[in-house]
Amino acid sequence: MGNRAERRIGLLGAALVLAAALAACSSDGGSDAARTTTTKASAATSTTAPKADDDLRLDQIQAIGTHNSFHVAAPKAEHDLLVALNPGEAATRTYSHPALATQVGEERVRQLELDVFADSRGGLYATPKLREQAGLGPYVDEVPEMAEPGTKVLHEQDVDYHSACPSVVTCLTELKAWSDDHPDHVPVAVNIQFKDGPLIFNVPGQARPEKWTAAAMAVLDREIRSVLDPDDLITPEDVQGDHATLEAAVLDHAWPTLGESRGKFLFLMVNGEPYRSSYLKAFPDLSGAVLFTNADPGQPDASYVGIDDPVADGDEIADLVAKGYLVRTRADEPNEQGRTGDTTVRDAALASGAQWVSTDYPGPDGAKPSMGTDYTVELPGFRAARCNPVTAPKGCDDAAVEPAS
């Protein structure tokens, strides 16, 4: 029996003991009418949590995610320099996210995004040029980990590098600790975006990122597996099973049920080509791979698609998820919807059936702290996940997807 199964049994036993004690101490049990829930939203606040629906599949749910989940806005001294370089681009980099554990915990997020940079020798991104110009002192004094080898997590070298967790290992260690404490969560998707290009800003002496070769991608997989155990992961091989290809399994709706996948993570590649081919060189047919590639439907490794515009492409999203693919879409762009409060894109994203709707402004606070508007992206009842509006079976109960603890 796996550690997660043992934890669930232990939690179940504790819950039964507690329930018996409460029953013995109660004099009247309260009014049945007062406890009756009339809507799925009110079920989340019921005194009795519903039984978890473990028969639903991963592709039959919907959850909120965050865009550039690691991102922390630059301090004013650096931001002013960035404005001088390109005011329009600087305005799109003013959002900040809290620690990943806070996002999956307090903000009820179930999809995250990490931008990753190879750093095989360590120190490649440890001396940001904009920081030097702003006179803020050595970055390694603040984040010693930047001097060590290992895949780093940041938005852009030298100019937009502040991160809630500076390395893949640090990010995943934080997530695993939270997951171990909350083993019944629906799967958390971690989107991986490979970064290895030059800056769009004219910054002399900027770091030149290492290229994401097949060998470097294999190192990333090993880093992920160094933190997460096999029973923490949903992998392409898990889904493919006995099917001839991963796509064949997807079209056969062979995604795991929630009962099989609670407490787990899956990793999804944001990039298309040439990164997909490099990854397949490291892991032919995705054998032994951690990441699901961002392949076009019709390719043997097709399983997950990122579609950013749910307004223009809503019908395509609905068609793909109905066929069995997983889709991530976006509710907003930085410095746009959060500033204006326009919910058109958000509402289209939630209605599209995409399994994950990504935002820079998750609940409960949304854009209020940074933009002063009431714009926020969350599910009804502030749930962590709900029945997918396109793919969920008839009679699916939102409250049973991830019952509130």
C-alpha atoms as a printed R data frame, in Angstrom:
    type eleno elety resid chain resno       x      y       z
1   ATOM     1    CA   MET     A     1   0.000  0.000   0.000
2   ATOM     2    CA   GLY     A     2   1.376  3.444  -0.942
3   ATOM     3    CA   ASN     A     3   2.015  6.202   1.556
4   ATOM     4    CA   ARG     A     4  -0.914  8.220   0.209
5   ATOM     5    CA   ALA     A     5  -3.299  5.331   0.637
6   ATOM     6    CA   GLU     A     6  -2.109  4.825   4.215
7   ATOM     7    CA   ARG     A     7  -2.609  8.511   4.941
8   ATOM     8    CA   ARG     A     8  -6.142  8.416   3.549
9   ATOM     9    CA   ILE     A     9  -7.014  5.376   5.675
10  ATOM    10    CA   GLY     A    10  -5.604  7.112   8.735
11  ATOM    11    CA   LEU     A    11  -7.599 10.241   8.009
12  ATOM    12    CA   LEU     A    12 -10.752  8.197   7.447
13  ATOM    13    CA   GLY     A    13 -10.293  6.434  10.788
14  ATOM    14    CA   ALA     A    14  -9.808  9.727  12.572
15  ATOM    15    CA   ALA     A    15 -12.910 11.130  10.906
16  ATOM    16    CA   LEU     A    16 -15.012  8.142  12.030
17  ATOM    17    CA   VAL     A    17 -13.833  8.500  15.632
18  ATOM    18    CA   LEU     A    18 -14.593 12.210  15.580
19  ATOM    19    CA   ALA     A    19 -18.045 11.625  14.089
20  ATOM    20    CA   ALA     A    20 -18.877  9.094  16.819
21  ATOM    21    CA   ALA     A    21 -17.757 11.484  19.531
22  ATOM    22    CA   LEU     A    22 -19.836 14.309  18.112
23  ATOM    23    CA   ALA     A    23 -22.898 12.080  17.881
24  ATOM    24    CA   ALA     A    24 -22.528 11.041  21.528
25  ATOM    25    CA   CYS     A    25 -22.206 14.628  22.699
26  ATOM    26    CA   SER     A    26 -25.063 16.076  20.614
27  ATOM    27    CA   SER     A    27 -28.409 16.502  22.362
28  ATOM    28    CA   ASP     A    28 -30.640 17.074  19.329
29  ATOM    29    CA   GLY     A    29 -28.433 16.999  16.240
30  ATOM    30    CA   GLY     A    30 -29.967 20.233  14.891
31  ATOM    31    CA   SER     A    31 -32.726 20.723  12.372
32  ATOM    32    CA   ASP     A    32 -32.620 18.649   9.189
33  ATOM    33    CA   ALA     A    33 -34.205 21.526   7.328
34  ATOM    34    CA   ALA     A    34 -31.503 23.903   8.491
35  ATOM    35    CA   ARG     A    35 -28.845 21.587   7.084
36  ATOM    36    CA   THR     A    36 -30.538 20.947   3.752
37  ATOM    37    CA   THR     A    37 -28.608 22.339   0.805
38  ATOM    38    CA   THR     A    38 -30.611 23.597  -2.137
39  ATOM    39    CA   THR     A    39 -27.797 24.345  -4.570
40  ATOM    40    CA   LYS     A    40 -24.383 22.969  -5.395
41  ATOM    41    CA   ALA     A    41 -22.781 26.195  -4.203
42  ATOM    42    CA   SER     A    42 -24.408 25.944  -0.779
43  ATOM    43    CA   ALA     A    43 -23.173 22.353  -0.480
44  ATOM    44    CA   ALA     A    44 -19.651 23.699   0.045
45  ATOM    45    CA   THR     A    45 -20.755 25.328   3.289
46  ATOM    46    CA   SER     A    46 -22.924 22.461   4.523
47  ATOM    47    CA   THR     A    47 -22.131 21.121   7.987
48  ATOM    48    CA   THR     A    48 -21.669 17.682   6.442
49  ATOM    49    CA   ALA     A    49 -19.117 17.428   3.639
50  ATOM    50    CA   PRO     A    50 -20.373 15.394   0.676
51  ATOM    51    CA   LYS     A    51 -18.779 12.101  -0.214
52  ATOM    52    CA   ALA     A    52 -15.985 12.613  -2.719
53  ATOM    53    CA   ASP     A    53 -16.805 11.578  -6.279
54  ATOM    54    CA   ASP     A    54 -13.916  9.273  -7.108
55  ATOM    55    CA   ASP     A    55 -15.481  8.001 -10.353
56  ATOM    56    CA   LEU     A    56 -15.068 11.275 -12.231
57  ATOM    57    CA   ARG     A    57 -12.112 11.351 -14.607
58  ATOM    58    CA   LEU     A    58  -9.459 14.036 -14.724
59  ATOM    59    CA   ASP     A    59 -10.813 15.302 -18.057
60  ATOM    60    CA   GLN     A    60 -14.284 15.754 -16.541
61  ATOM    61    CA   ILE     A    61 -13.364 18.516 -14.084
62  ATOM    62    CA   GLN     A    62 -12.442 22.190 -14.298
63  ATOM    63    CA   ALA     A    63 -10.116 24.205 -12.075
64  ATOM    64    CA   ILE     A    64  -8.485 27.618 -11.865
65  ATOM    65    CA   GLY     A    65  -4.790 28.090 -12.581
66  ATOM    66    CA   THR     A    66  -2.277 30.907 -12.397
67  ATOM    67    CA   HIS     A    67  -0.154 32.360 -15.191
68  ATOM    68    CA   ASN     A    68   3.560 32.648 -14.373
69  ATOM    69    CA   SER     A    69   2.771 31.351 -10.907
70  ATOM    70    CA   PHE     A    70   6.261 32.134  -9.592
71  ATOM    71    CA   HIS     A    71   6.279 35.789 -10.689
72  ATOM    72    CA   VAL     A    72   7.066 38.581  -8.257
73  ATOM    73    CA   ALA     A    73   7.080 42.162  -9.543
74  ATOM    74    CA   ALA     A    74  10.357 44.069  -9.518
75  ATOM    75    CA   PRO     A    75  10.992 46.677  -6.821
76  ATOM    76    CA   LYS     A    76  10.458 50.302  -7.856
77  ATOM    77    CA   ALA     A    77  14.111 51.033  -8.574
78  ATOM    78    CA   GLU     A    78  14.253 48.218 -11.129
79  ATOM    79    CA   HIS     A    79  10.770 48.859 -12.479
80  ATOM    80    CA   ASP     A    80  11.652 52.483 -13.242
81  ATOM    81    CA   LEU     A    81  14.628 51.305 -15.282
82  ATOM    82    CA   LEU     A    82  12.404 48.840 -17.123
83  ATOM    83    CA   VAL     A    83   9.908 51.610 -17.904
84  ATOM    84    CA   ALA     A    84  12.738 53.628 -19.418
85  ATOM    85    CA   LEU     A    85  13.583 50.690 -21.679
86  ATOM    86    CA   ASN     A    86  10.011 49.903 -22.758
87  ATOM    87    CA   PRO     A    87   7.046 51.371 -20.860
88  ATOM    88    CA   GLY     A    88   4.467 49.151 -22.554
89  ATOM    89    CA   GLU     A    89   6.264 45.933 -21.717
90  ATOM    90    CA   ALA     A    90   7.065 47.151 -18.216
91  ATOM    91    CA   ALA     A    91   3.348 47.634 -17.538
92  ATOM    92    CA   THR     A    92   2.667 43.943 -18.194
93  ATOM    93    CA   ARG     A    93   5.144 42.845 -15.522
94  ATOM    94    CA   THR     A    94   3.617 44.489 -12.461
95  ATOM    95    CA   TYR     A    95   1.693 41.487 -11.095
96  ATOM    96    CA   SER     A    96   2.885 39.309  -8.213
97  ATOM    97    CA   HIS     A    97   1.894 35.882  -6.947
98  ATOM    98    CA   PRO     A    98   2.362 34.603  -3.390
99  ATOM    99    CA   ALA     A    99   4.140 31.371  -2.483
100 ATOM   100    CA   LEU     A   100   2.971 28.317  -4.411
101 ATOM   101    CA   ALA     A   101   1.632 26.719  -1.231
102 ATOM   102    CA   THR     A   102  -0.491 29.814  -0.657
103 ATOM   103    CA   GLN     A   103  -1.855 29.596  -4.188
104 ATOM   104    CA   VAL     A   104  -2.932 25.964  -3.932
105 ATOM   105    CA   GLY     A   105  -4.111 26.479  -0.364
106 ATOM   106    CA   GLU     A   106  -5.685 29.878   0.231
107 ATOM   107    CA   GLU     A   107  -6.350 30.734  -3.431
108 ATOM   108    CA   ARG     A   108  -7.681 27.256  -4.329
109 ATOM   109    CA   VAL     A   109  -5.537 27.038  -7.473
110 ATOM   110    CA   ARG     A   110  -5.011 23.640  -9.106
111 ATOM   111    CA   GLN     A   111  -2.819 24.564 -12.082
112 ATOM   112    CA   LEU     A   112   0.524 26.331 -11.909
113 ATOM   113    CA   GLU     A   113   3.026 27.561 -14.467
114 ATOM   114    CA   LEU     A   114   6.814 27.633 -14.147
115 ATOM   115    CA   ASP     A   115   9.214 29.233 -16.635
116 ATOM   116    CA   VAL     A   116  12.416 27.209 -16.521
117 ATOM   117    CA   PHE     A   117  16.019 28.043 -17.423
118 ATOM   118    CA   ALA     A   118  18.815 25.484 -17.595
119 ATOM   119    CA   ASP     A   119  21.745 26.319 -15.301
120 ATOM   120    CA   SER     A   120  24.029 23.308 -15.333
121 ATOM   121    CA   ARG     A   121  27.002 24.983 -13.660
122 ATOM   122    CA   GLY     A   122  25.186 27.437 -11.414
123 ATOM   123    CA   GLY     A   123  25.444 31.210 -11.274
124 ATOM   124    CA   LEU     A   124  24.324 31.965 -14.835
125 ATOM   125    CA   TYR     A   125  21.426 34.118 -13.587
126 ATOM   126    CA   ALA     A   126  22.950 35.173 -10.267
127 ATOM   127    CA   THR     A   127  24.017 38.724 -11.254
128 ATOM   128    CA   PRO     A   128  21.028 40.423 -12.967
129 ATOM   129    CA   LYS     A   129  22.111 43.498 -14.918
130 ATOM   130    CA   LEU     A   130  19.070 45.604 -14.052
131 ATOM   131    CA   ARG     A   131  19.744 44.937 -10.379
132 ATOM   132    CA   GLU     A   132  23.311 46.150 -10.769
133 ATOM   133    CA   GLN     A   133  22.086 49.323 -12.501
134 ATOM   134    CA   ALA     A   134  19.587 49.925  -9.686
135 ATOM   135    CA   GLY     A   135  22.327 49.532  -7.065
136 ATOM   136    CA   LEU     A   136  20.437 46.907  -5.078
137 ATOM   137    CA   GLY     A   137  23.402 44.777  -4.078
138 ATOM   138    CA   PRO     A   138  24.394 41.184  -4.879
139 ATOM   139    CA   TYR     A   139  21.432 38.955  -5.675
140 ATOM   140    CA   VAL     A   140  23.169 35.862  -4.295
141 ATOM   141    CA   ASP     A   141  23.203 37.495  -0.866
142 ATOM   142    CA   GLU     A   142  19.410 37.510  -1.049
143 ATOM   143    CA   VAL     A   143  19.002 34.169  -2.856
144 ATOM   144    CA   PRO     A   144  22.143 32.004  -2.410
145 ATOM   145    CA   GLU     A   145  20.517 29.197  -4.392
146 ATOM   146    CA   MET     A   146  21.101 31.168  -7.605
147 ATOM   147    CA   ALA     A   147  24.803 30.323  -7.379
148 ATOM   148    CA   GLU     A   148  24.131 26.576  -7.326
149 ATOM   149    CA   PRO     A   149  23.623 24.248 -10.316
150 ATOM   150    CA   GLY     A   150  20.046 23.329 -11.116
151 ATOM   151    CA   THR     A   151  17.086 24.422 -13.217
152 ATOM   152    CA   LYS     A   152  16.037 27.956 -12.306
153 ATOM   153    CA   VAL     A   153  12.551 29.477 -12.290
154 ATOM   154    CA   LEU     A   154  12.207 33.087 -13.465
155 ATOM   155    CA   HIS     A   155  10.449 35.120 -16.143
156 ATOM   156    CA   GLU     A   156  13.356 36.836 -17.899
157 ATOM   157    CA   GLN     A   157  17.053 36.858 -17.186
158 ATOM   158    CA   ASP     A   158  18.527 40.142 -15.961
159 ATOM   159    CA   VAL     A   159  15.323 42.236 -16.004
160 ATOM   160    CA   ASP     A   160  12.343 40.278 -14.599
161 ATOM   161    CA   TYR     A   161  13.893 37.624 -12.428
162 ATOM   162    CA   HIS     A   162  12.217 37.875  -9.001
163 ATOM   163    CA   SER     A   163  10.588 34.559  -8.149
164 ATOM   164    CA   ALA     A   164   8.495 33.096  -5.349
165 ATOM   165    CA   CYS     A   165  10.677 29.982  -5.665
166 ATOM   166    CA   PRO     A   166  14.006 30.280  -7.505
167 ATOM   167    CA   SER     A   167  14.488 26.671  -8.630
168 ATOM   168    CA   VAL     A   168  12.396 23.742  -9.779
169 ATOM   169    CA   VAL     A   169  13.509 21.682  -6.801
170 ATOM   170    CA   THR     A   170  12.540 24.439  -4.350
171 ATOM   171    CA   CYS     A   171   9.151 24.951  -6.020
172 ATOM   172    CA   LEU     A   172   8.310 21.254  -6.006
173 ATOM   173    CA   THR     A   173   9.551 20.706  -2.460
174 ATOM   174    CA   GLU     A   174   7.081 23.346  -1.302
175 ATOM   175    CA   LEU     A   175   4.254 21.797  -3.317
176 ATOM   176    CA   LYS     A   176   4.975 18.284  -2.108
177 ATOM   177    CA   ALA     A   177   4.861 19.395   1.523
178 ATOM   178    CA   TRP     A   178   1.459 20.979   0.948
179 ATOM   179    CA   SER     A   179   0.200 17.935  -0.963
180 ATOM   180    CA   ASP     A   180   1.325 15.526   1.748
181 ATOM   181    CA   ASP     A   181  -0.725 17.578   4.209
182 ATOM   182    CA   HIS     A   182  -3.754 17.628   1.855
183 ATOM   183    CA   PRO     A   183  -3.676 14.205   0.158
184 ATOM   184    CA   ASP     A   184  -7.236 14.331  -1.203
185 ATOM   185    CA   HIS     A   185  -6.803 17.287  -3.552
186 ATOM   186    CA   VAL     A   186  -7.628 16.821  -7.227
187 ATOM   187    CA   PRO     A   187  -4.503 16.542  -9.405
188 ATOM   188    CA   VAL     A   188  -2.440 19.706  -9.662
189 ATOM   189    CA   ALA     A   189  -1.185 20.464 -13.163
190 ATOM   190    CA   VAL     A   190   2.224 22.115 -13.449
191 ATOM   191    CA   ASN     A   191   2.796 23.793 -16.804
192 ATOM   192    CA   ILE     A   192   6.450 23.961 -17.813
193 ATOM   193    CA   GLN     A   193   7.619 26.661 -20.226
194 ATOM   194    CA   PHE     A   194  11.173 26.231 -21.493
195 ATOM   195    CA   LYS     A   195  13.057 29.524 -21.795
196 ATOM   196    CA   ASP     A   196  16.381 29.934 -23.600
197 ATOM   197    CA   GLY     A   197  16.099 33.038 -25.783
198 ATOM   198    CA   PRO     A   198  17.543 36.562 -25.690
199 ATOM   199    CA   LEU     A   199  15.755 39.460 -24.029
200 ATOM   200    CA   ILE     A   200  13.349 41.703 -25.900
201 ATOM   201    CA   PHE     A   201  14.968 44.575 -23.991
202 ATOM   202    CA   ASN     A   202  18.259 46.184 -24.977
203 ATOM   203    CA   VAL     A   203  20.367 45.292 -21.951
204 ATOM   204    CA   PRO     A   204  24.152 45.206 -22.489
205 ATOM   205    CA   GLY     A   205  25.917 42.212 -20.996
206 ATOM   206    CA   GLN     A   206  22.733 40.196 -20.566
207 ATOM   207    CA   ALA     A   207  23.069 36.521 -19.675
208 ATOM   208    CA   ARG     A   208  22.926 34.113 -22.607
209 ATOM   209    CA   PRO     A   209  20.735 31.189 -21.516
210 ATOM   210    CA   GLU     A   210  21.742 27.593 -22.024
211 ATOM   211    CA   LYS     A   211  19.785 25.894 -24.784
212 ATOM   212    CA   TRP     A   212  17.179 23.307 -23.885
213 ATOM   213    CA   THR     A   213  18.743 20.241 -25.442
214 ATOM   214    CA   ALA     A   214  17.453 16.711 -24.994
215 ATOM   215    CA   ALA     A   215  20.134 16.163 -22.351
216 ATOM   216    CA   ALA     A   216  19.090 19.269 -20.416
217 ATOM   217    CA   MET     A   217  15.457 18.164 -20.535
218 ATOM   218    CA   ALA     A   218  16.431 14.782 -19.130
219 ATOM   219    CA   VAL     A   219  18.094 16.613 -16.230
220 ATOM   220    CA   LEU     A   220  14.842 18.471 -15.574
221 ATOM   221    CA   ASP     A   221  12.946 15.179 -15.440
222 ATOM   222    CA   ARG     A   222  15.446 13.834 -12.920
223 ATOM   223    CA   GLU     A   223  15.042 16.949 -10.783
224 ATOM   224    CA   ILE     A   224  11.272 16.498 -10.751
225 ATOM   225    CA   ARG     A   225  11.626 12.847  -9.778
226 ATOM   226    CA   SER     A   226  14.147 13.753  -7.070
227 ATOM   227    CA   VAL     A   227  11.327 15.513  -5.206
228 ATOM   228    CA   LEU     A   228   8.190 13.636  -6.240
229 ATOM   229    CA   ASP     A   229   7.772  9.897  -5.768
230 ATOM   230    CA   PRO     A   230   6.282  7.691  -8.507
231 ATOM   231    CA   ASP     A   231   2.946  7.614  -6.679
232 ATOM   232    CA   ASP     A   232   2.934 11.434  -6.647
233 ATOM   233    CA   LEU     A   233   2.877 11.583 -10.453
234 ATOM   234    CA   ILE     A   234   0.522 11.055 -13.374
235 ATOM   235    CA   THR     A   235   2.774 10.291 -16.340
236 ATOM   236    CA   PRO     A   236   2.166  9.736 -20.067
237 ATOM   237    CA   GLU     A   237   2.843  6.016 -19.612
238 ATOM   238    CA   ASP     A   238   0.237  5.857 -16.838
239 ATOM   239    CA   VAL     A   239  -2.395  7.245 -19.184
240 ATOM   240    CA   GLN     A   240  -1.357  5.318 -22.293
241 ATOM   241    CA   GLY     A   241  -1.538  1.958 -20.574
242 ATOM   242    CA   ASP     A   242  -2.099 -0.785 -23.165
243 ATOM   243    CA   HIS     A   243  -3.140  1.597 -25.941
244 ATOM   244    CA   ALA     A   244  -0.958  1.807 -29.036
245 ATOM   245    CA   THR     A   245  -0.256  5.523 -28.501
246 ATOM   246    CA   LEU     A   246  -0.934  8.180 -25.915
247 ATOM   247    CA   GLU     A   247  -3.379  9.889 -28.255
248 ATOM   248    CA   ALA     A   248  -5.283  6.633 -28.717
249 ATOM   249    CA   ALA     A   249  -5.700  6.461 -24.945
250 ATOM   250    CA   VAL     A   250  -6.827 10.086 -24.800
251 ATOM   251    CA   LEU     A   251  -9.433  9.558 -27.520
252 ATOM   252    CA   ASP     A   252 -10.610  6.518 -25.563
253 ATOM   253    CA   HIS     A   253 -11.076  8.786 -22.526
254 ATOM   254    CA   ALA     A   254  -8.506  6.805 -20.542
255 ATOM   255    CA   TRP     A   255  -7.561  9.605 -18.151
256 ATOM   256    CA   PRO     A   256  -7.388  8.409 -14.539
257 ATOM   257    CA   THR     A   257 -10.334  8.810 -12.213
258 ATOM   258    CA   LEU     A   258 -10.126 11.141  -9.252
259 ATOM   259    CA   GLY     A   259 -10.047  8.086  -7.031
260 ATOM   260    CA   GLU     A   260  -6.862  7.016  -8.809
261 ATOM   261    CA   SER     A   261  -5.267 10.443  -8.945
262 ATOM   262    CA   ARG     A   262  -6.091 12.511  -5.870
263 ATOM   263    CA   GLY     A   263  -2.969 13.933  -4.270
264 ATOM   264    CA   LYS     A   264  -0.966 13.715  -7.500
265 ATOM   265    CA   PHE     A   265   0.705 16.059  -9.978
266 ATOM   266    CA   LEU     A   266   1.010 16.060 -13.751
267 ATOM   267    CA   PHE     A   267   3.433 18.137 -15.805
268 ATOM   268    CA   LEU     A   268   2.438 19.739 -19.099
269 ATOM   269    CA   MET     A   269   4.730 21.334 -21.695
270 ATOM   270    CA   VAL     A   270   3.714 24.851 -22.742
271 ATOM   271    CA   ASN     A   271   6.091 24.992 -25.718
272 ATOM   272    CA   GLY     A   272   5.481 23.428 -29.087
273 ATOM   273    CA   GLU     A   273   8.284 22.852 -31.560
274 ATOM   274    CA   PRO     A   274  11.254 22.587 -31.486
275 ATOM   275    CA   TYR     A   275  11.048 21.799 -27.767
276 ATOM   276    CA   ARG     A   276   8.590 18.957 -28.288
277 ATOM   277    CA   SER     A   277  11.000 17.168 -30.643
278 ATOM   278    CA   SER     A   278  13.922 17.704 -28.274
279 ATOM   279    CA   TYR     A   279  11.937 16.163 -25.440
280 ATOM   280    CA   LEU     A   280  10.906 13.208 -27.588
281 ATOM   281    CA   LYS     A   281  14.578 12.696 -28.421
282 ATOM   282    CA   ALA     A   282  15.255 12.364 -24.702
283 ATOM   283    CA   PHE     A   283  12.166 10.188 -24.165
284 ATOM   284    CA   PRO     A   284  11.148  8.391 -27.386
285 ATOM   285    CA   ASP     A   285   7.405  7.687 -27.423
286 ATOM   286    CA   LEU     A   286   7.384  9.409 -24.000
287 ATOM   287    CA   SER     A   287   8.693  6.210 -22.446
288 ATOM   288    CA   GLY     A   288   9.812  7.060 -18.913
289 ATOM   289    CA   ALA     A   289   8.835 10.714 -19.389
290 ATOM   290    CA   VAL     A   290   7.335 13.016 -16.792
291 ATOM   291    CA   LEU     A   291   6.010 15.713 -19.137
292 ATOM   292    CA   PHE     A   292   3.013 15.551 -21.440
293 ATOM   293    CA   THR     A   293   4.013 17.328 -24.647
294 ATOM   294    CA   ASN     A   294   2.053 20.124 -26.319
295 ATOM   295    CA   ALA     A   295   1.438 18.166 -29.518
296 ATOM   296    CA   ASP     A   296  -1.060 18.827 -32.286
297 ATOM   297    CA   PRO     A   297  -4.096 16.549 -32.402
298 ATOM   298    CA   GLY     A   298  -3.326 13.711 -34.770
299 ATOM   299    CA   GLN     A   299   0.222 13.213 -33.489
300 ATOM   300    CA   PRO     A   300   0.879 10.056 -31.453
301 ATOM   301    CA   ASP     A   301   1.836 12.006 -28.311
302 ATOM   302    CA   ALA     A   302  -1.126 14.407 -28.483
303 ATOM   303    CA   SER     A   303  -2.924 14.758 -25.165
304 ATOM   304    CA   TYR     A   304  -2.742 18.368 -24.018
305 ATOM   305    CA   VAL     A   305  -3.274 21.637 -25.886
306 ATOM   306    CA   GLY     A   306  -2.843 25.226 -24.779
307 ATOM   307    CA   ILE     A   307  -5.331 27.638 -26.384
308 ATOM   308    CA   ASP     A   308  -5.020 31.187 -25.090
309 ATOM   309    CA   ASP     A   309  -8.101 32.851 -26.618
310 ATOM   310    CA   PRO     A   310 -11.390 31.328 -25.426
311 ATOM   311    CA   VAL     A   311 -13.431 34.031 -27.161
312 ATOM   312    CA   ALA     A   312 -12.156 33.352 -30.667
313 ATOM   313    CA   ASP     A   313 -11.480 29.651 -30.111
314 ATOM   314    CA   GLY     A   314 -14.206 28.609 -27.693
315 ATOM   315    CA   ASP     A   315 -15.780 26.153 -30.131
316 ATOM   316    CA   GLU     A   316 -12.403 24.521 -30.773
317 ATOM   317    CA   ILE     A   317 -11.799 24.136 -27.039
318 ATOM   318    CA   ALA     A   318 -15.217 22.549 -26.519
319 ATOM   319    CA   ASP     A   319 -14.604 20.157 -29.414
320 ATOM   320    CA   LEU     A   320 -11.171 19.119 -28.132
321 ATOM   321    CA   VAL     A   321 -12.271 18.437 -24.565
322 ATOM   322    CA   ALA     A   322 -15.289 16.481 -25.802
323 ATOM   323    CA   LYS     A   323 -12.898 14.247 -27.747
324 ATOM   324    CA   GLY     A   324 -10.773 13.636 -24.640
325 ATOM   325    CA   TYR     A   325  -7.927 16.147 -24.821
326 ATOM   326    CA   LEU     A   326  -6.886 18.299 -21.883
327 ATOM   327    CA   VAL     A   327  -6.922 22.048 -22.563
328 ATOM   328    CA   ARG     A   328  -5.570 25.050 -20.697
329 ATOM   329    CA   THR     A   329  -6.931 28.473 -21.636
330 ATOM   330    CA   ARG     A   330  -6.552 31.976 -20.223
331 ATOM   331    CA   ALA     A   331  -9.012 34.317 -18.554
332 ATOM   332    CA   ASP     A   332  -6.917 37.462 -18.878
333 ATOM   333    CA   GLU     A   333  -3.716 39.157 -19.944
334 ATOM   334    CA   PRO     A   334  -1.427 41.089 -17.588
335 ATOM   335    CA   ASN     A   335  -2.497 44.729 -17.156
336 ATOM   336    CA   GLU     A   336  -5.653 44.233 -19.218
337 ATOM   337    CA   GLN     A   337  -8.745 42.654 -17.649
338 ATOM   338    CA   GLY     A   338  -7.483 43.174 -14.119
339 ATOM   339    CA   ARG     A   339  -7.186 46.897 -14.829
340 ATOM   340    CA   THR     A   340 -10.441 47.339 -16.755
341 ATOM   341    CA   GLY     A   341 -12.567 44.797 -14.885
342 ATOM   342    CA   ASP     A   342 -13.859 43.352 -18.180
343 ATOM   343    CA   THR     A   343 -15.030 39.758 -17.605
344 ATOM   344    CA   THR     A   344 -15.765 38.819 -21.236
345 ATOM   345    CA   VAL     A   345 -12.708 36.611 -21.688
346 ATOM   346    CA   ARG     A   346 -13.014 35.127 -18.209
347 ATOM   347    CA   ASP     A   347 -16.623 34.123 -18.742
348 ATOM   348    CA   ALA     A   348 -15.838 32.588 -22.135
349 ATOM   349    CA   ALA     A   349 -12.945 30.640 -20.629
350 ATOM   350    CA   LEU     A   350 -15.062 29.184 -17.845
351 ATOM   351    CA   ALA     A   351 -17.828 28.216 -20.280
352 ATOM   352    CA   SER     A   352 -15.436 26.686 -22.833
353 ATOM   353    CA   GLY     A   353 -14.892 23.410 -20.998
354 ATOM   354    CA   ALA     A   354 -11.127 23.873 -20.747
355 ATOM   355    CA   GLN     A   355  -9.947 21.839 -17.770
356 ATOM   356    CA   TRP     A   356  -7.797 24.732 -16.541
357 ATOM   357    CA   VAL     A   357  -8.517 28.457 -16.730
358 ATOM   358    CA   SER     A   358  -5.358 30.444 -16.063
359 ATOM   359    CA   THR     A   359  -5.289 33.940 -14.555
360 ATOM   360    CA   ASP     A   360  -3.050 36.510 -12.923
361 ATOM   361    CA   TYR     A   361  -5.878 37.405 -10.541
362 ATOM   362    CA   PRO     A   362  -7.231 34.377  -8.659
363 ATOM   363    CA   GLY     A   363  -9.628 34.651  -5.736
364 ATOM   364    CA   PRO     A   364 -10.334 35.594  -3.136
365 ATOM   365    CA   ASP     A   365  -8.730 39.020  -3.657
366 ATOM   366    CA   GLY     A   366  -8.246 39.035  -7.432
367 ATOM   367    CA   ALA     A   367  -7.052 42.335  -8.891
368 ATOM   368    CA   LYS     A   368  -8.112 44.437  -5.906
369 ATOM   369    CA   PRO     A   369  -4.651 44.722  -4.263
370 ATOM   370    CA   SER     A   370  -2.731 45.534  -7.462
371 ATOM   371    CA   MET     A   371  -5.312 47.192  -9.729
372 ATOM   372    CA   GLY     A   372  -8.044 48.390  -7.390
373 ATOM   373    CA   THR     A   373 -10.819 46.642  -9.343
374 ATOM   374    CA   ASP     A   374 -13.204 43.863  -8.368
375 ATOM   375    CA   TYR     A   375 -11.965 41.610 -11.176
376 ATOM   376    CA   THR     A   376 -11.269 38.080  -9.978
377 ATOM   377    CA   VAL     A   377 -11.250 34.566 -11.405
378 ATOM   378    CA   GLU     A   378 -12.670 31.821  -9.237
379 ATOM   379    CA   LEU     A   379 -15.194 29.011  -9.444
380 ATOM   380    CA   PRO     A   380 -18.703 29.376  -7.982
381 ATOM   381    CA   GLY     A   381 -18.610 28.824  -4.244
382 ATOM   382    CA   PHE     A   382 -14.828 29.440  -4.349
383 ATOM   383    CA   ARG     A   383 -14.275 25.752  -5.010
384 ATOM   384    CA   ALA     A   384 -10.922 24.228  -5.875
385 ATOM   385    CA   ALA     A   385 -12.534 22.312  -8.755
386 ATOM   386    CA   ARG     A   386 -15.958 21.683 -10.233
387 ATOM   387    CA   CYS     A   387 -17.753 19.495 -12.747
388 ATOM   388    CA   ASN     A   388 -16.589 20.401 -16.250
389 ATOM   389    CA   PRO     A   389 -19.369 22.320 -18.039
390 ATOM   390    CA   VAL     A   390 -18.778 20.382 -21.266
391 ATOM   391    CA   THR     A   391 -17.514 16.916 -20.345
392 ATOM   392    CA   ALA     A   392 -18.946 16.080 -16.915
393 ATOM   393    CA   PRO     A   393 -21.651 13.392 -16.777
394 ATOM   394    CA   LYS     A   394 -25.255 14.257 -16.015
395 ATOM   395    CA   GLY     A   395 -25.866 14.494 -12.283
396 ATOM   396    CA   CYS     A   396 -22.291 15.487 -11.449
397 ATOM   397    CA   ASP     A   397 -22.152 17.380  -8.146
398 ATOM   398    CA   ASP     A   398 -19.665 20.251  -7.918
399 ATOM   399    CA   ALA     A   399 -19.427 19.800  -4.161
400 ATOM   400    CA   ALA     A   400 -18.167 16.227  -4.546
401 ATOM   401    CA   VAL     A   401 -15.252 16.974  -6.891
402 ATOM   402    CA   GLU     A   402 -12.978 18.171  -4.094
403 ATOM   403    CA   PRO     A   403 -15.053 18.373  -0.910
404 ATOM   404    CA   ALA     A   404 -14.029 21.189   1.404
405 ATOM   405    CA   SER     A   405 -12.036 19.964   4.381
